[in-house]
Amino acid sequence: MCSVGDAFGVDVADELNAKEYICKDCENKFKGIGKTVICPACRSSNVELA
């Protein structure tokens, strides 16, 4: 399937079983996956499961 233009309604984080994290440096809450999770707001790796 090819999509050109508008995005389609798939939330990748939900499909990949992302976990909820909180950044200990900036207190940003976000979903992440993988072994090394980095805060998208401040780029810190000082995060923990929320």
N, CA, C and O of each residue as an XYZ file, in Angstrom:
200
protein
N       0.838     -1.183      0.000
C       0.000      0.000      0.000
C       0.876      1.237      0.000
O       1.857      1.305      0.740
N       0.542      2.182     -0.797
C       1.296      3.422     -0.907
C       0.411      4.587     -0.473
O      -0.778      4.620     -0.791
N       0.981      5.528      0.242
C       0.237      6.694      0.695
C       0.970      7.945      0.243
O       2.151      8.121      0.544
N       0.287      8.797     -0.463
C       0.863     10.050     -0.926
C      -0.002     11.181     -0.385
O      -1.225     11.153     -0.515
N       0.637     12.170      0.218
C      -0.126     13.301      0.738
C      -0.462     13.128      2.196
O       0.428     13.167      3.046
N      -1.733     12.938      2.505
C      -2.188     12.852      3.885
C      -1.692     11.574      4.562
O      -1.540     10.529      3.928
N      -1.447     11.691      5.866
C      -1.083     10.519      6.663
C      -2.336      9.695      6.920
O      -3.449     10.219      6.924
N      -2.142      8.415      7.132
C      -3.284      7.569      7.426
C      -3.309      7.252      8.909
O      -2.300      7.429      9.592
N      -4.432      6.790      9.419
C      -4.677      6.654     10.854
C      -4.048      5.458     11.528
O      -4.769      4.592     12.023
N      -2.738      5.378     11.566
C      -2.057      4.306     12.274
C      -1.132      4.937     13.302
O      -0.261      5.736     12.957
N      -1.322      4.574     14.572
C      -0.445      5.063     15.633
C       0.651      4.022     15.828
O       0.413      2.969     16.420
N       1.833      4.313     15.338
C       2.936      3.358     15.354
C       3.304      2.981     16.784
O       3.605      1.817     17.052
N       3.287      3.937     17.704
C       3.646      3.640     19.092
C       2.705      2.595     19.687
O       3.157      1.701     20.403
N       1.421      2.689     19.407
C       0.475      1.699     19.922
C       0.690      0.341     19.272
O       0.598     -0.683     19.949
N       0.970      0.309     17.993
C       1.165     -0.945     17.279
C       2.416     -1.689     17.753
O       2.452     -2.918     17.685
N       3.430     -0.987     18.226
C       4.684     -1.608     18.631
C       4.784     -1.802     20.139
O       5.871     -2.061     20.655
N       3.666     -1.682     20.852
C       3.640     -1.863     22.304
C       4.613     -0.936     23.025
O       5.391     -1.382     23.868
N       4.569      0.329     22.700
C       5.430      1.318     23.335
C       5.062      1.454     24.804
O       3.908      1.265     25.190
N       6.053      1.783     25.610
C       5.848      1.976     27.040
C       5.888      3.469     27.353
O       6.510      4.254     26.638
N       5.219      3.837     28.428
C       5.162      5.230     28.863
C       6.405      5.534     29.708
O       6.714      4.811     30.655
N       7.107      6.604     29.354
C       8.314      7.018     30.064
C       8.165      8.447     30.559
O       7.334      9.210     30.067
N       8.993      8.796     31.549
C       9.090     10.176     32.003
C      10.570     10.536     32.087
O      11.387      9.751     32.569
N      10.894     11.720     31.617
C      12.273     12.194     31.647
C      12.566     12.773     33.029
O      11.812     13.610     33.525
N      13.655     12.329     33.649
C      14.034     12.830     34.976
C      14.632     14.230     34.902
O      14.720     14.914     35.922
N      15.042     14.666     33.721
C      15.652     15.988     33.580
C      14.631     17.083     33.306
O      14.679     18.141     33.933
N      13.704     16.844     32.371
C      12.742     17.890     31.999
C      11.296     17.541     32.340
O      10.393     18.341     32.094
N      11.066     16.337     32.911
C       9.749     15.860     33.330
C       8.757     15.669     32.183
O       7.547     15.643     32.412
N       9.255     15.535     30.953
C       8.416     15.263     29.794
C       7.920     13.827     29.860
O       8.696     12.916     30.151
N       6.625     13.613     29.590
C       6.059     12.261     29.517
C       5.879     11.908     28.050
O       5.365     12.710     27.270
N       6.308     10.696     27.674
C       6.246     10.286     26.271
C       6.231      8.776     26.175
O       6.505      8.085     27.156
N       5.912      8.260     24.999
C       5.956      6.828     24.731
C       7.249      6.521     24.000
O       7.701      7.293     23.155
N       7.841      5.374     24.340
C       9.088      4.997     23.701
C       9.204      3.492     23.573
O       8.515      2.738     24.261
N      10.088      3.065     22.681
C      10.367      1.649     22.474
C      11.869      1.466     22.349
O      12.595      2.413     22.045
N      12.329      0.258     22.583
C      13.736     -0.051     22.388
C      14.512     -0.117     23.683
O      13.962      0.107     24.761
N      15.791     -0.424     23.572
C      16.660     -0.564     24.738
C      17.173      0.776     25.236
O      17.298      0.975     26.445
N      17.471      1.692     24.337
C      17.977      3.004     24.716
C      16.923      4.045     24.341
O      16.810      4.441     23.181
N      16.164      4.475     25.328
C      15.097      5.440     25.099
C      15.623      6.836     25.411
O      16.241      7.056     26.452
N      15.374      7.773     24.505
C      15.838      9.154     24.651
C      14.638     10.081     24.625
O      13.740      9.925     23.797
N      14.626     11.047     25.533
C      13.546     12.023     25.603
C      13.501     12.843     24.315
O      14.518     13.402     23.905
N      12.334     12.919     23.673
C      12.247     13.699     22.434
C      12.306     15.212     22.675
O      12.590     15.967     21.745
N      12.043     15.665     23.902
C      12.045     17.101     24.190
C      13.450     17.644     24.437
O      13.822     18.678     23.881
N      14.241     16.943     25.278
C      15.553     17.487     25.648
C      16.716     16.590     25.246
O      17.873     16.933     25.485
N      16.420     15.445     24.637
C      17.423     14.498     24.131
C      18.215     13.813     25.246
O      19.299     13.289     24.993
N      17.694     13.809     26.470
C      18.356     13.153     27.597
C      18.030     11.653     27.583
O      16.948     11.251     27.156
N      18.959     10.847     28.046
C      18.713      9.421     28.205
C      18.406      9.087     29.669
O      18.327      7.913     30.032
N      18.237     10.095     30.496
C      17.933      9.938     31.923
C      16.414      9.812     32.072
O      15.753     10.737     32.543
N      15.863      8.654     31.664
C      14.419      8.426     31.659
C      14.087      7.188     32.475
O      14.943      6.334     32.704
N      12.807      7.097     32.920
C      12.340      5.928     33.643
C      10.911      5.625     33.216
O      10.212      6.487     32.684
N      10.486      4.376     33.459
C       9.111      3.998     33.161
C       8.171      4.799     34.052
O       8.416      4.964     35.247
N       7.100      5.290     33.458
C       6.131      6.093     34.221
C       5.120      5.219     34.904
O       4.230      5.724     35.589
